[in-house]
Each structure stands twice: as structure tokens, then as C-alpha cells.
Amino acid sequence: MGGWRFLLDENVDPKTTTYLERADIDAEHVRDALWQGAADEADVLPYAREHDRIVVTSDVSDFGDLPADAHAGVVLLYDDTMPAYRVASGLITMVDAYPDRDVFGGREELDAWV
């Protein structure tokens, strides 16, 4: 598994990408990497797997119960009203807490890191 690479789903404020990039964390937003309205199962998941990106999403119903082999990692955001700087801060805190991505279990809930 490579370094920390995130793909922010449509329901995450795109400004989060800017905050993460300022912290030297590789991040893309779905609307930039794919297109607005990209389908979770048909577009987002295959792109994330192919590019070894962890999906950050508040779409818990679609991503919450996925089997581990369906993704390269998922970070669930239950509070979808959280501003971009807090989402980024939580992701940065999470990244800093792990010695490296190989220790990441493949699924986290971001709200606990904020």
C-alpha cells in the first residue's frame, strides 16, 4: 500500500482538498478527479481502487458496510455539516496518529478524530 492518498466524495466540501494539500497530504475531490454526479459504485469506487485512494465520505449508507476488498480504504464522516477546515484537521490528526498507511485498518470514522 502506498502513502496517504485521499479521494473526497461529492458530499465533502471541496475546500478540504486545499487544506490537505497545504499539509502535504495527497487529496483529490470527486468533481475534479471524475465529474459531478459520478456514481459511487460504478465510478468512485473503481477510481479509488485503481489510484489507491481512501474515500472520504458522509455517504454512510453506500460506503459504510462495504467489504474490505471493495475499496482501498474508507473514512466515514457522520456529521455532514462539518466545515472543510475541521474535516481536514481530523484527517491530518488521523494521519499523524498512524505510523504509516500500512497500519491503517481500511476503515475509520472521522468524527472521532475531530
Order of alpha helices (4+ residues) and beta strands (2+ residues): beta-alpha-beta-alpha-alpha-beta-alpha-beta-alpha-beta
